[in-house]
């Protein structure tokens, strides 16, 4: 299954709406914070959860090059 292009765009443009890293772009969240979320029962439901899970999977699998390319494409 290929990733949703809109979700990929969002992970480099949408800011975390709450918590310790409120205001930080989702792709810039530390992996430790994403792991903490997973341990606490998982990511929130809905679009934010999908976005966070996407960032988690990219970072977990060492695919940060994808994030760098998305930043070049979608961030000024």
N, C-alpha and C positions, 0 to 999 in steps of 0.2 A: 504494500500500500504506500503510495507516495504522499508526502506531506502536503497539507493544504497551503497554497501560496499565500493566502491572506493571513494565515496564522504566522507564517514565517516573516512576513512584513511586520506584523504586530509585535513580535517578540523583540524587534529592534527599535520600536517607536513608542510602545505603550509603557507607562510608568506603573510601578507597584503601588496600589491604592491604599495600603495600610501596613502596619507592623513596623518592625525594626528598620526595614529598608524602604519605607514609604518614600515615593518620589524617584526612586532609582529605576532606570530602564530595565525591563525584565531580563534581557540577555546579560546584563551586568550584575545580576544577583550572584553571590558566591555559591558554589556547589554545596558548601556546608549548610547553608540556609535551605536550599532545596531538599537536601537529605533530611534535615530536621523536619520539614513539612511532611515528607513521606513517613517518617517515624511517628508523627503525631496523628496519623490516621489518613493521610493523603492530602492531595491538593483540593482546593475549594471546587465545588460543582460549577459547571458552566464554562463560559469562554475563558475566564482567568485560569481555571484549572487546566484546561487544554493548553493554554499558552505556557504555563509554568511547567507542565509535564514535558512539553516540547523542548524547552530550554534544558531541563534536567537530562533528558535523553541525549541531547546533543553534547552536553558537557560530560556526562557519564561515559560516553563512547569516544571521547577525545576528538570530537568533530568541530572544535572551535573555529576552524577555518571557514565553516559555513557561516558562522556568526560574523566574522570579519568581512566576508563578501556581502552579506546582507546589509551590514552597516554602510559599506561603500555605496550600495545601490539605493538605500532608502533613507539614509540620514544625511542631512546637508553638511 
